[in-house]
Amino acid sequence: MVESKGRLPGLIPAVGAAILWGTWALYANYEHSLSTGTVAALTQAIAAFFLTFYISLSVAFLFDRCGKSVWKVICPVVGTVGVQGTLLVLIHYYAKTPEILKTTALPIALATLYCSYLTYLLFRRQAAEGI
């Protein structure tokens, strides 16, 4: 949600995340059975869609609440990925996904990069505005 420009913030990244990570979950769990892989894929796609919205909102929220210290860069990434990663693992645990680590490790790693990128954009915009 760095810039919404009248659109729903993060819709395109959320749809992209749902497709990408749903497909990844199907691949990671396919060897167990097609139905197991499909359940994992749907679980991951739905979770990725909503958690991508959460990432956009959480990074902006935490960035705005941290002072002018190094925490302004660290807190949005660590706080957002910590909650997002925990939720993702718990969702797959309750959905009985057989390959939880394989299913969630790559999405959590890339969520960390995405959060870092959003934080960088916010930091750069704030520096340009002289705040």
Phi, psi and omega in degrees: 000038179292315174216122182265330180050042175082354179264166173293122187296129174080013182296312181295313176299325181293317178295317177299318179296319180299314181292311182298308186281334172295317177296318178300316181295322176298314179298316184292335185243003185297327183294342179281314172176162180295320181292321177295316178296322180292317178297316178297320180294315179294319177300312182293319181297314180294315179297316181297320179301306183287324180290334175292321173298316179302317181302312181300315181289317184293317180300313180296318181298309182291324178298317181291335185266351178269146180289198181268051180238184179297336179297335179297334179264324185279313187302315180299323181286307184295315181296315182292312182291326177300312179290314182299314180296317178298314179299317181297315179296316179296319178300315179290327176298312181288337176275358180061039175292124184290325183252067185297312182297313180297324182286324189258340186299311181293315176300322179292320178298316180286332174296325177297317177294319179296316177297319178297319179295314179297319178297318177300316179299317178295317180297316180295318179295319179295320179294322180292327179278349178073029181276000000 
